[in-house]
Amino acid sequence: MSHRALSWLFLALAVLGTVLPYSQFLPWFLEHGLDLRALFAELFSTRIGGFFGWDVIVSSLAVIVLVLVQGRRDEVPHRWLPIAATLAVGASSGLPLFLALRERSLEARSASARTRTAIQ
C-alpha cells in the first residue's frame, strides 16, 4: 500500500477514533458538565469500566511517548496535533493521526530522494 493510501486510511481511523468516543462523551458532558469526580466515578464504577479506563490511560501515555520519540526521529511535522488529540480524546484519535502524519512525512522524503536521484 502506498504512503498516500495509508495516510488516508489512518486519517479515516482518526476521524472514527474521535467521533465514536465523543458520541458517548458529549451527551454525558451536556448532562453533567466538566465534573471530573463524576466522570471518574462512573468510569471506574465497574471492573470492566476500570479495565477500559486504565487501557485508555496507559495507551494514551504510550502514544505520547511514541509521538515525542519516533516523531522526532522521523522528523514528523506538527507533532503537537496527535498529542493534543490524545489528550482531548484518547489513543483512538491520537495514534492514527500520528501515523497519518508520519506516512505523509515519509512520502515527502521518498519523493525528495527520488528527485535527487533523478537529478544526479
C-alpha positions in Angstrom: 0.0 0.0 0.0 1.3 3.4 -0.9 2.2 6.1 1.7 -0.7 8.2 0.4 -3.2 5.4 0.7 -2.0 4.6 4.2 -2.2 8.2 5.2 -5.8 8.5 4.1 -6.7 5.2 5.9 -5.1 6.4 9.1 -6.9 9.8 8.8 -10.2 7.9 8.4 -9.4 5.9 11.5 -8.5 9.1 13.4 -11.9 10.5 12.5 -13.6 7.3 13.7 -11.4 7.4 16.8 -12.7 10.9 17.5 -16.4 10.7 16.5 -17.2 7.4 18.2 -15.8 8.2 21.6 -17.3 11.7 21.5 -20.7 10.3 20.5 -20.7 8.8 24.0 -19.0 11.5 25.9 -20.8 14.6 24.6 -24.3 13.6 25.9 -22.7 12.8 29.3 -20.9 16.2 29.2 -24.1 18.1 28.3 -25.8 16.5 31.3 -23.0 16.7 33.9 -20.6 19.4 32.6 -17.0 19.1 33.4 -17.5 17.2 36.7 -14.2 15.2 36.8 -15.2 13.5 40.0 -18.4 12.1 38.5 -16.6 11.2 35.3 -14.0 9.0 37.1 -16.6 7.7 39.5 -18.7 6.4 36.5 -15.7 5.3 34.5 -14.4 3.1 37.4 -17.7 2.1 38.8 -17.4 -1.4 37.4 -14.4 -3.7 36.8 -15.0 -3.7 33.1 -15.2 0.1 33.1 -12.0 0.2 35.1 -10.4 -2.1 32.6 -11.2 0.1 29.7 -10.4 3.3 31.6 -6.9 2.0 32.5 -6.4 0.7 29.0 -7.1 4.1 27.5 -4.9 6.0 30.1 -1.9 3.7 29.6 -2.3 3.5 25.8 -2.5 7.3 25.7 0.7 7.7 27.6 2.4 5.2 25.2 1.1 7.2 22.2 2.5 10.4 23.6 5.9 8.8 24.2 5.8 7.4 20.7 5.0 10.7 19.1 7.7 12.5 21.1 10.4 9.9 20.3 9.6 8.5 16.9 8.2 11.7 15.7 11.5 13.5 16.3 13.4 10.6 14.7 11.3 10.6 11.6 11.1 14.4 11.6 7.3 14.3 11.5 5.9 17.9 11.3 3.0 19.1 13.6 3.7 16.5 16.3 1.7 18.6 18.7 -1.5 17.6 16.8 -1.6 13.9 17.8 -0.6 14.8 21.3 -3.5 17.2 21.6 -5.8 14.7 20.0 -4.6 12.0 22.5 -5.2 14.4 25.5 -8.6 15.5 24.1 -10.0 12.1 23.1 -7.5 9.3 23.6 -5.3 6.9 21.8 -8.0 6.1 19.3 -7.7 9.6 17.9 -4.0 10.4 18.5 -2.3 7.3 17.3 -3.9 7.1 13.8 -3.4 10.9 13.4 0.3 10.5 14.2 0.6 7.5 11.8 -1.1 9.6 9.1 1.3 12.5 9.6 4.2 10.1 9.7 3.2 8.5 6.4 2.9 11.9 4.8 6.4 12.8 6.1 7.8 9.5 4.7 6.1 10.1 1.4 7.6 13.6 1.1 11.1 12.3 2.0 10.7 9.5 -0.5 9.7 11.9 -3.3 12.6 14.2 -2.4 15.0 11.3 -2.6 13.6 10.2 -6.0 14.0 13.8 -7.2 17.7 14.0 -6.0 18.4 10.6 -7.7 16.8 11.8 -11.0 18.9 15.0 -11.0 22.2 13.2 -10.4 
